[in-house]
C-alpha cells in the first residue's frame, strides 16, 4: 500500500516485488491539486490517467478513481487497487 507518495522510478520495482496474487493499493496526488494546496510541484503530481497507465499490462485493475476528495483536506487524487496475476 502506498499513500501520498510519488517517485515514478519506483513503479516497476513495486510491480516486480508483488507475489503472484499480490494486491497493490496506491493513492497519491494528481494534477489539479496545485490549485488546492500542496504538493504543487508537477514532479509530485500524477498526470490524468497516469496511475492507470502505469499498471496497464502488468496488473489486473479491480478499482480505479480519479477525483477531488472533499473530506478533511481537499485534494485531487488518483486511487487504484490492482492484483498481480497468479502464474
Protein Blocks (a to p, Z undefined) as FASTA:
>chain_A
ZZhiacfklmmmmmmmpcghiacddddddehjlmnmccfblklcccehklmmmmgokacc
fbdcddddfbhjaddddddddddddZZ
